[in-house]
Amino acid sequence: MKIYAANPFSRPELRSKCSVCHVNPQGGGERNAFGKAFINAGFEITPDLRKQFPDRFVTDEGGQQVGKLPVSFVEGSDAEAIVEMNGRRYVINTRTKSVKELEGAPEKTIAVTSVKPKDDKPAPAPAPDVYRPVDVRLINLPTAMPIAKGSLWTDFTHRFPFSDPTDSAGIFGLDSLALPSFGFTYGLTDRIHIGAYRSPGDVGRPILFYAGASLLNEQKGDPISLMARVGLEGRDNFKRNFTTSFEFSFARSITRHAQIYVVPTISVGDRPINSDPKSNLPGETAFALGIGAAVNIRPSVALMAEANYRLNEAGRYTGVGLGIRRPVVGFGIQKASASRKHAFSLTFTNGPHGLTIGFNLSRRLF
């Protein structure tokens, strides 16, 4: 309803009506033809959708979408234009940034030019059988979600590690020390993005800078989605113990309700996570393989699961502290906002000290 109401061509009298998308006027339950077409269009109002359902959108007598404003340009001025709205005319001066209503203007000073605004062309609607992730990560593994040009995303993760799931006195770990991490991702183009991510002192105070590229995109007709990313991480706030990582996220939709992920990673100069961040330690080359899946149980609610394992013995550090002796697995449930610009995930993962409860927050700022 928020997306429909925000569309400039939606009929004002229908913007608060559940019957726009549902058979039941009170909302919920079975969707009508428009509601089903809206889902198939990727939860977006597209020009084709407006043409298909003219009863839901305002049109002029010729059947064209309204919204074209008659604009007149003042002869001899490169900063003034006259706009007519609701039978009144206004002079807009872009130099002084002023607007003044006209009572009557000499017609000889006006050179009338019909100006047609740019058509509101949204991004191409994804195919009906393509899953649309709403977060840059599944639980810990990265998704292959494309980052739109000029968009800025925040990525916040929070973990409460604990070793005994029956520790009710500690509210199942919520009284323990939390491990929050925070980052940003920005789209330079529709295919290339950059970002930064920082984790706390308990894991060495690392700062990660990365750049990624969307090589394949199911939403644009490719058979799979593929995101490649290279990152440089430095511990102790990017002062020492540097690691270069190469990561590939393969994603394949199983209808529009589910997607599976395969994520191989190579880390050059990797160190144990519990090592002293102020010591310059020799690094190892670690190979890891992650797999995961997300399944929508409702249009905006998904169940998620993943597993990630170090493939080579040197990258498991079995002789250093606790080491990595088993795959890191996780599961969770995710809720997306109606605009699909915000997502919250409640997560559970294992770690060297036992089960970890936590959450992920993702938000597109613009």
C-alpha positions as CSV (number, residue, x, y, z in Angstrom):
1,M,0.0,0.0,0.0
2,K,2.9,2.4,0.8
3,I,4.4,1.8,-2.6
4,Y,1.1,2.3,-4.4
5,A,0.3,5.4,-2.4
6,A,3.7,6.9,-3.1
7,N,3.3,6.5,-6.9
8,P,2.4,9.9,-8.5
9,F,0.0,8.2,-10.9
10,S,-2.0,6.2,-8.3
11,R,-5.6,7.3,-7.9
12,P,-5.8,9.4,-4.7
13,E,-9.2,7.9,-3.7
14,L,-7.6,4.3,-3.7
15,R,-4.4,5.0,-1.8
16,S,-5.7,3.7,1.5
17,K,-7.9,0.9,0.1
18,C,-6.8,-2.7,0.7
19,S,-9.0,-3.7,-2.2
20,V,-6.4,-2.4,-4.6
21,C,-4.5,-5.6,-4.1
22,H,-6.8,-8.0,-2.2
23,V,-10.1,-9.6,-2.9
24,N,-11.3,-8.9,0.6
25,P,-11.8,-5.1,1.0
26,Q,-10.5,-5.4,4.6
27,G,-7.2,-6.8,3.3
28,G,-5.3,-10.0,3.8
29,G,-6.1,-13.4,2.2
30,E,-6.3,-13.9,-1.5
31,R,-4.9,-11.3,-3.9
32,N,-6.8,-10.0,-6.9
33,A,-5.4,-9.8,-10.4
34,F,-3.6,-6.5,-9.7
35,G,-2.1,-7.8,-6.5
36,K,-0.7,-10.9,-8.3
37,A,0.7,-8.8,-11.1
38,F,2.3,-6.4,-8.6
39,I,4.1,-9.4,-7.0
40,N,5.2,-10.7,-10.4
41,A,6.6,-7.3,-11.3
42,G,8.9,-7.5,-8.3
43,F,6.8,-5.4,-5.9
44,E,7.3,-2.3,-8.2
45,I,4.9,-0.1,-10.1
46,T,6.1,-0.3,-13.7
47,P,4.7,1.5,-16.8
48,D,3.4,-1.9,-18.1
49,L,1.6,-2.5,-14.9
50,R,-0.1,1.0,-15.1
51,K,-1.2,0.3,-18.7
52,Q,-2.5,-3.2,-17.7
53,F,-4.7,-1.7,-14.9
54,P,-5.9,1.8,-16.0
55,D,-8.6,1.7,-13.2
56,R,-5.8,1.9,-10.6
57,F,-4.0,4.9,-12.1
58,V,-4.9,8.4,-13.3
59,T,-4.9,9.0,-17.1
60,D,-5.9,11.8,-19.4
61,E,-8.6,11.6,-22.1
62,G,-6.1,10.2,-24.5
63,G,-5.2,7.4,-22.2
64,Q,-1.8,8.8,-21.4
65,Q,-0.5,9.1,-17.9
66,V,-1.1,12.6,-16.5
67,G,1.6,14.5,-14.9
68,K,2.9,16.6,-17.8
69,L,3.1,20.3,-16.7
70,P,2.6,23.0,-19.3
71,V,5.8,25.1,-19.1
72,S,6.5,28.5,-20.8
73,F,9.9,30.1,-21.1
74,V,10.3,33.9,-20.8
75,E,12.0,35.4,-23.9
76,G,15.3,37.1,-23.1
77,S,15.8,35.2,-19.8
78,D,17.8,32.2,-19.2
79,A,16.7,31.8,-15.6
80,E,12.9,32.2,-15.7
81,A,10.1,29.8,-16.7
82,I,6.3,29.9,-16.2
83,V,4.5,26.8,-15.0
84,E,0.7,26.4,-15.1
85,M,-1.0,24.4,-12.4
86,N,-4.6,24.2,-11.5
87,G,-5.5,27.1,-13.7
88,R,-2.9,29.4,-12.2
89,R,0.5,30.5,-13.6
90,Y,3.7,30.8,-11.6
91,V,7.1,32.3,-12.5
92,I,10.0,30.2,-11.3
93,N,13.4,32.0,-11.2
94,T,16.2,29.5,-10.9
95,R,18.8,32.2,-10.3
96,T,17.1,33.8,-7.3
97,K,15.3,30.6,-6.3
98,S,12.0,32.3,-6.1
99,V,8.4,31.5,-7.1
100,K,5.8,34.2,-7.9
101,E,2.2,33.9,-9.0
102,L,1.2,35.7,-12.2
103,E,-2.0,37.7,-12.2
104,G,-1.7,38.4,-15.9
105,A,1.3,38.4,-18.2
106,P,1.8,40.0,-21.6
107,E,1.5,37.2,-24.1
108,K,4.2,38.8,-26.3
109,T,6.8,38.2,-23.7
110,I,6.1,34.5,-23.5
111,A,7.5,31.8,-25.8
112,V,5.4,28.8,-25.1
113,T,7.1,25.4,-25.3
114,S,5.5,22.2,-24.3
115,V,7.9,20.3,-22.0
116,K,7.4,16.7,-21.3
117,P,9.1,15.5,-18.2
118,K,11.2,12.4,-18.2
119,D,9.2,9.2,-18.0
120,D,9.5,7.6,-14.7
121,K,11.4,4.5,-15.9
122,P,12.2,2.3,-12.9
123,A,14.8,-0.4,-13.0
124,P,13.6,-3.3,-15.2
125,A,11.3,-5.5,-13.3
126,P,12.9,-8.9,-12.5
127,A,11.5,-12.0,-14.1
128,P,8.6,-13.6,-12.1
129,D,10.8,-16.6,-11.1
130,V,13.7,-14.7,-9.6
131,Y,14.3,-14.4,-5.9
132,R,15.1,-10.9,-4.6
133,P,17.4,-10.7,-1.6
134,V,17.1,-7.7,0.6
135,D,20.4,-7.8,2.5
136,V,24.0,-7.8,1.5
137,R,24.6,-10.9,3.7
138,L,22.7,-14.1,4.4
139,I,23.8,-14.7,8.0
140,N,27.5,-14.3,7.7
141,L,27.9,-15.2,4.0
142,P,27.5,-12.5,1.4
143,T,24.6,-12.6,-1.0
144,A,24.9,-11.6,-4.6
145,M,22.4,-8.7,-4.2
146,P,23.1,-6.0,-6.8
147,I,23.9,-2.6,-5.5
148,A,22.2,0.2,-7.5
149,K,24.3,3.1,-8.7
150,G,24.3,6.0,-6.2
151,S,22.8,3.9,-3.4
152,L,24.3,3.7,0.1
153,W,23.6,0.7,2.4
154,T,24.4,0.3,6.1
155,D,25.3,-3.2,7.4
156,F,25.1,-3.8,11.2
157,T,25.7,-7.1,12.8
158,H,25.4,-7.9,16.5
159,R,26.4,-11.2,18.3
160,F,26.0,-12.3,21.9
161,P,28.3,-15.3,22.4
162,F,27.6,-17.9,25.0
163,S,28.5,-21.5,25.7
164,D,25.5,-23.0,27.5
165,P,22.1,-22.7,25.9
166,T,20.5,-23.6,29.2
167,D,22.0,-20.6,31.0
168,S,18.6,-19.0,31.8
169,A,20.2,-16.8,34.5
170,G,22.1,-15.0,31.8
171,I,19.1,-14.7,29.6
172,F,20.6,-17.2,27.1
173,G,23.7,-15.0,26.5
174,L,22.1,-11.6,26.3
175,D,23.9,-10.6,29.5
176,S,27.3,-11.5,27.9
177,L,29.7,-9.2,26.1
178,A,28.3,-8.2,22.7
179,L,30.3,-8.2,19.5
180,P,28.9,-5.5,17.2
181,S,30.3,-4.8,13.7
182,F,29.3,-2.0,11.3
183,G,29.9,-1.1,7.7
184,F,28.8,0.8,4.6
185,T,28.4,-0.2,0.9
186,Y,28.1,2.3,-1.9
187,G,27.2,1.7,-5.6
188,L,29.6,3.5,-7.9
189,T,27.7,2.1,-10.9
190,D,25.0,-0.5,-11.3
191,R,27.7,-3.2,-11.4
192,I,30.6,-1.9,-9.2
193,H,30.4,-1.1,-5.5
194,I,32.9,-0.2,-2.7
195,G,32.6,-0.5,1.0
196,A,34.2,-0.7,4.5
197,Y,33.5,-2.8,7.5
198,R,34.8,-2.6,11.1
199,S,34.7,-5.3,13.9
200,P,35.4,-4.9,17.6
201,G,38.5,-5.6,19.7
202,D,37.6,-9.1,20.7
203,V,38.3,-10.2,17.2
204,G,41.4,-8.0,16.7
205,R,39.8,-4.6,15.8
206,P,40.0,-5.3,12.0
207,I,39.0,-2.8,9.4
208,L,38.1,-4.2,5.9
209,F,38.0,-2.2,2.7
210,Y,36.6,-3.9,-0.3
211,A,35.4,-3.4,-3.9
212,G,33.0,-5.7,-5.7
213,A,31.5,-6.2,-9.2
214,S,28.2,-7.8,-10.2
215,L,29.3,-10.0,-13.1
216,L,26.0,-11.8,-13.7
217,N,22.5,-10.9,-12.5
218,E,19.4,-13.1,-12.6
219,Q,17.2,-10.0,-12.5
220,K,18.6,-9.0,-15.9
221,G,18.0,-12.4,-17.5
222,D,21.3,-14.2,-16.7
223,P,21.1,-17.9,-15.6
224,I,22.7,-17.1,-12.2
225,S,23.8,-14.1,-10.2
226,L,27.6,-13.8,-9.6
227,M,29.3,-11.2,-7.4
228,A,33.1,-11.0,-7.2
229,R,34.8,-9.0,-4.4
230,V,38.3,-8.3,-3.4
231,G,39.1,-7.0,0.1
232,L,42.0,-5.8,2.2
233,E,41.8,-6.2,5.9
234,G,44.1,-4.8,8.6
235,R,43.9,-5.6,12.3
236,D,44.5,-3.1,15.1
237,N,42.5,-0.5,13.1
238,F,44.3,-1.2,9.8
239,K,47.8,-1.0,11.2
240,R,49.2,-4.5,10.8
241,N,48.5,-8.2,10.1
242,F,47.0,-7.5,6.6
243,T,44.9,-10.0,4.8
244,T,43.9,-9.9,1.1
245,S,40.7,-11.9,0.3
246,F,39.1,-12.9,-3.0
247,E,35.4,-13.8,-2.7
248,F,32.9,-15.1,-5.2
249,S,29.1,-15.3,-4.5
250,F,27.1,-17.6,-6.8
251,A,23.3,-17.4,-6.4
252,R,20.6,-19.4,-8.1
253,S,16.9,-18.8,-7.7
254,I,14.4,-21.7,-7.2
255,T,11.4,-19.9,-8.3
256,R,10.8,-16.4,-6.8
257,H,10.4,-18.0,-3.3
258,A,13.9,-19.3,-2.7
259,Q,17.6,-18.9,-3.6
260,I,20.7,-21.0,-3.0
261,Y,24.2,-19.7,-2.5
262,V,27.8,-21.0,-3.1
263,V,30.6,-18.8,-1.8
264,P,34.3,-19.8,-2.3
265,T,36.9,-17.6,-0.6
266,I,40.7,-17.3,-0.7
267,S,42.4,-15.4,2.0
268,V,46.1,-14.5,1.6
269,G,47.8,-13.6,4.9
270,D,45.1,-15.0,7.1
271,R,45.6,-15.2,10.9
272,P,43.8,-16.9,13.8
273,I,40.9,-14.8,15.0
274,N,42.0,-14.8,18.7
275,S,45.6,-13.8,18.0
276,D,47.1,-10.6,19.5
277,P,46.2,-7.8,17.1
278,K,49.4,-5.8,18.0
279,S,51.7,-8.7,17.1
280,N,52.9,-9.0,13.5
281,L,52.3,-12.7,12.9
282,P,53.1,-14.8,9.8
283,G,50.0,-15.4,7.7
284,E,48.6,-18.4,6.0
285,T,46.6,-18.8,2.8
286,A,43.2,-20.1,3.7
287,F,40.6,-21.7,1.4
288,A,37.0,-21.7,2.5
289,L,33.7,-22.8,0.9
290,G,30.3,-21.6,2.1
291,I,26.8,-22.8,1.1
292,G,23.5,-21.3,2.1
293,A,19.8,-20.9,1.2
294,A,17.0,-18.5,1.8
295,V,13.3,-19.5,1.5
296,N,10.4,-17.0,1.7
297,I,7.6,-18.3,3.9
298,R,5.7,-15.0,3.3
299,P,6.3,-12.2,0.7
300,S,8.5,-10.3,3.2
301,V,9.6,-13.1,5.6
302,A,12.4,-15.6,4.9
303,L,14.0,-18.5,6.6
304,M,17.8,-18.8,6.1
305,A,20.5,-21.3,6.7
306,E,24.2,-21.6,5.9
307,A,27.5,-23.4,6.5
308,N,31.1,-22.3,5.9
309,Y,34.2,-24.5,6.3
310,R,37.9,-24.1,5.9
311,L,39.1,-26.6,3.3
312,N,42.9,-26.7,4.0
313,E,44.6,-27.8,7.2
314,A,46.8,-24.7,7.4
315,G,43.8,-22.5,7.4
316,R,42.1,-24.2,10.3
317,Y,44.8,-23.4,12.9
318,T,44.1,-26.6,14.8
319,G,47.4,-26.2,16.7
320,V,46.6,-22.7,17.8
321,G,44.1,-22.2,20.7
322,L,40.7,-23.6,19.8
323,G,41.3,-23.7,16.1
324,I,38.6,-24.3,13.5
325,R,37.6,-27.9,13.9
326,R,34.1,-27.9,12.4
327,P,32.0,-25.9,9.9
328,V,30.6,-22.6,11.1
329,V,26.8,-23.1,10.6
330,G,24.0,-20.7,11.2
331,F,20.2,-20.3,10.7
332,G,17.8,-17.4,11.1
333,I,14.6,-15.6,10.2
334,Q,14.5,-12.3,8.2
335,K,11.8,-9.7,7.9
336,A,11.9,-7.1,5.1
337,S,10.1,-3.8,5.1
338,A,7.4,-3.0,2.5
339,S,9.8,-0.8,0.5
340,R,12.4,-3.6,0.6
341,K,15.0,-1.0,1.7
342,H,15.3,-2.3,5.3
343,A,15.8,-5.8,6.7
344,F,16.1,-7.3,10.2
345,S,17.4,-10.9,10.8
346,L,17.4,-12.8,14.0
347,T,20.3,-15.2,13.8
348,F,21.9,-18.2,15.6
349,T,25.4,-19.4,14.8
350,N,28.0,-21.7,16.4
351,G,31.5,-20.5,17.2
352,P,34.6,-21.6,19.2
353,H,32.8,-20.8,22.5
354,G,29.4,-22.3,21.6
355,L,26.1,-21.0,20.3
356,T,25.8,-17.3,19.4
357,I,22.5,-15.4,19.3
358,G,22.5,-12.2,17.4
359,F,20.9,-10.1,14.7
360,N,21.7,-8.4,11.4
361,L,20.3,-5.0,10.3
362,S,20.5,-3.7,6.8
363,R,19.2,-0.3,5.6
364,R,19.4,1.5,2.3
365,L,19.9,5.2,3.2
366,F,19.4,6.5,-0.3
